[in-house]
Structure formats: structure tokens, C-alpha cells
Amino acid sequence: MSAFEMNFDGLVGPTHNYGGLSYGNVASQSNSQAGSNPKEAAKQGLAKMKALMDMGFQQGVLAPQERPNVAVLRSLGFTGTDAQVIEKAAKDAMPLLVASCSASSMWTANACTVSPSADTADGRVHFTAANLNCKFHRSIEHPTTSRVLGAMFANEQHFVHHAALPAVGQFGDEGAANHTRFCKGYGDAGVEFFVFGRSAFDGRFPAPQRYPARQTLEASQAVARLHGLSDDGVVYAQQNPAVIDQGVFHNDVIAVGNGEVLFYHQDAFLDTDKVLAELGDKLARRGGNLQAICVPREAVSVEDAVKSYLFNSQLLSRADGGMLLIVPEECRNNANVWNYLQRLTASGGPIKDVQVFDLKQSMQNGGGPACLRLRVALKEQELAAVNPGVIMTASLYDTLNLWVDTHYRDRLSESDLADPQLLNECRTALDELTQILKLGAVYPFQLA
């Protein structure tokens, strides 16, 4: 039976702005208060989706969230009509309004953790929405994320949806940004690799000193239990706290994996040799052969990795057996990184080619190619059960581009977030989008 890996990219929302909300994310903080271009951001993301579809990869789209999130502002004590709530928040607590307008759901690697049916006890694909409780502006995403995922993967014969973990520090969960799966083939039983930054209860694990570690060991273990994963199909590894303090806020900023290949920086993990040995042993029991490609710090520093987002890339399996690395333009603009990539593709290893994409609008807010996509391995009958409205086609690409042209602004500053018309624009756009993607009612304004 054939199996595929689909990438569901987040569609950038109409309120895309540079609020500088993500402490520990160097790009987010560096570009705080700069003017954004939501229309360009959405089109850059759509162009990548279309290009990968044209290359023969299975590609889907994940809808953005309703913003501003007026319900959250009401829960914080702002009252009146929707317009009055926004006006009062802008006057009395602008940071809260900015947070309620964040378009961060575009980074769908944080939407949830996914375990394919080949790994789970009940033979179904499992999704657990991420609570993202380290950051206020992201912690408000998971209710809508769960509804959207439920509308995309609605067939209970094939798909299981779990609510987000308890929204407390002990169970901080950032989704697939700290989760990778290794396998011989997408339909074969694999090894799920959970990377955590700290433990809530076990003092043996050192914590970073400058920036917060967002993913806990306990959250990763809970997700593995919910998904019915066997102990011999799971590996837990701690992210190096020293690189978290250098701006590596998720594992997907310092490592990426696909199939039997792990592409990682020398300083990515603690106890690297032990981690690789366990991964290799467990994958071998499932018929696979781990190929670990280590990028030495002498070739690419952690600073260069963070600036270029070399590892926040998509590693994709081509039909000819080789692998393709999708990187942002910033990799080509960094001499150390680009020189390394030229040597890598000429080395005869599994990564045969590098494709560069302009994702500047997302990159300036701290998210690259890997942040923008959620990976879902599906067997043929499971793929057939996915809502067809969210699967990218040439026609859908044209429709979504026209939709963006119709509804998106080409410039947005912090002061624009106080315009109540922005909320009306967003709701009008999203109401039309749910019809385009055949999602039904998933947004709070549609459910009221």
C-alpha cells in the first residue's frame, strides 16, 4: 500500500504584523515595530506551496485564525461593542491588542503533534493540538486550531483528535516543531523523536539561563501516551540549553529529519552520541538505517544557523530516492551557510539538491520553511479521507491568490491594529475562506 507525506502549510493571516512578541526568537525581537506586508506574506507562502505541488509533492493548506481575538480581550476585562473593545485595548493596553492580533498560527509546525497510523496502537492517525502556553499570543490558538484540524481530518475511522495538554508550565507543548519521525518508508512503523528543553520534575536536566525552554519532557511523554506509541518506537532527547540561549527556541531551528536522515548541528543536543545510538538501534529494529549528517560548528556557527535558518528547512524525499532541501533566501545570503550547502550536495550523500525560496515576510517574524508547514504521513485510504477542499491544486492556488488580492492590505503597522475595520476585513475574508476550503463553521464569529 502506498503512503505519502503531506505538507500542510499555514496560510498567512490578514493581520500579519511585527509585534516582537516572541522572547527568545531573535528575528521576532529584532524586527519589532517594523511595518509588515500581509498581502506579500500570504503570496510568498502560497508560491512555495504551489512550487512544491508542481514538483510532485503532496501539498495542503491550513487556514489562519480570526484576529483580532476580541473574545480574549473581553476575557481580560474590556467591554462594549467589538469596536469599543478594540479601542479600549489600544488606549489602555496596546501590548494586549498586539498579542490578540498576532498571525503566528501561520507557523503550523506548532499547530499540533501528529503520529501516523503505522506507529499508533489503534492504527489511526493521531493529532494533539499544542497548548503553546509559553507565550500568551500563541496560547490562545489551540481552540480554533482543533476545530480547523477536525474539519480537515474529520473521518473518525482514520483520524483521532486530542485536546491540548493542560495549560500549565509543567506541560509546555510546542507541537511538531520539537518532533520528528524517522522511518524506512512513510507507511512503515517508525521511530518518533521528541526533543525537549527542560523537565518540570527531574532536576537532572540543565535548563537554559537566558531564554525559556518551551517544550517539557513531561509534555512529550504525555503526547506519546495519548497517541498510543510503544516505548521501543520513541526516543526522547534534550536540546542543548546553550543553544536555546543563543536563540534556538525550537528544535527545528537546529535540526531537521526525514525518512532515515537526521540533518543536525553539532551543538543541537545534549549527549549526542547516546541519542544517535538509541535512534539508530530503534530504527534498525524497524528495518531502517539512520543516516546522521552533522554540521560542524567550524563550518556553520550556531549564530549563522539562527540568522540563516539553515535547519528550519524542509527535507523532502524525491521520487528518484534523493532528498531535496528547501531553504530560505537568507541561506544563500550567508557565505558560510551557502558554501557548506554547496559542499553538502556535492558530497554524494542523501541530500542531492537545495531549492531557495523568498519568505522574507515570515523570516523577519522568526519563521522559515519548516515553521510554515505541518507534516502528516498518510496511507492511500487516509489521504482519500482528508477534506479535499484543503488539498492544493492549480485551481485552488489561483483562487487563494485572488482571495488574498481581494481582502489583504499591503502594509500594516502597530497603529493600524486599532482600526476596527481590520476586524471586519478579517471576518469577511475568513468567512469566504471557509467556503473555499469547505471547512464549515470553525471561527468564533461563525459559531456565535
Number of C-alpha atoms within 10 A of each C-alpha: 6 10 16 18 23 18 27 23 27 26 27 29 27 32 32 30 31 28 23 22 20 20 15 20 22 19 21 21 18 14 18 17 15 15 16 24 19 24 24 22 25 25 20 19 25 22 16 20 26 20 13 16 18 13 10 11 19 19 23 27 24 26 26 25 30 27 26 27 22 24 15 16 20 15 9 11 9 20 16 11 10 18 17 13 21 28 20 17 23 19 11 11 13 18 14 17 27 24 23 25 27 27 27 27 28 26 25 27 28 28 31 30 28 25 28 27 23 19 24 21 11 14 15 21 25 24 27 27 28 32 28 28 24 21 15 14 23 23 15 19 25 23 17 19 24 22 19 22 21 20 19 23 22 17 14 12 11 21 19 20 21 17 14 21 19 14 15 12 15 19 27 29 35 28 28 29 29 27 25 24 28 27 22 20 18 21 20 18 22 29 29 27 20 28 25 29 27 26 21 16 11 10 9 8 16 16 20 18 11 13 19 18 23 23 32 23 24 19 25 24 18 15 27 21 13 15 27 17 20 14 12 16 21 20 19 17 21 24 31 24 26 20 22 26 18 17 23 26 27 28 28 27 31 29 26 25 23 20 23 21 21 21 18 22 23 19 21 24 24 17 13 16 10 11 16 18 12 17 25 19 14 23 24 17 14 17 14 21 19 21 16 15 18 14 21 14 14 9 13 20 17 24 14 17 24 22 19 24 27 32 27 26 28 27 23 20 18 14 10 6 11 13 22 19 21 23 25 25 19 21 23 17 11 16 13 17 21 18 14 14 19 12 10 18 17 11 11 9 12 17 22 16 16 18 12 16 19 18 24 18 24 30 22 21 27 25 24 31 28 27 27 29 30 26 23 22 21 25 22 12 12 20 20 10 18 19 19 16 17 22 21 22 18 10 8 17 18 13 14 19 15 11 16 23 15 11 17 23 18 14 15 20 17 21 11 13 24 23 14 16 12 20 23 15 16 19 22 12 19 25 18 13 19 18 12 16 21 15 22 15 16 23 21 15 14 11 7 6
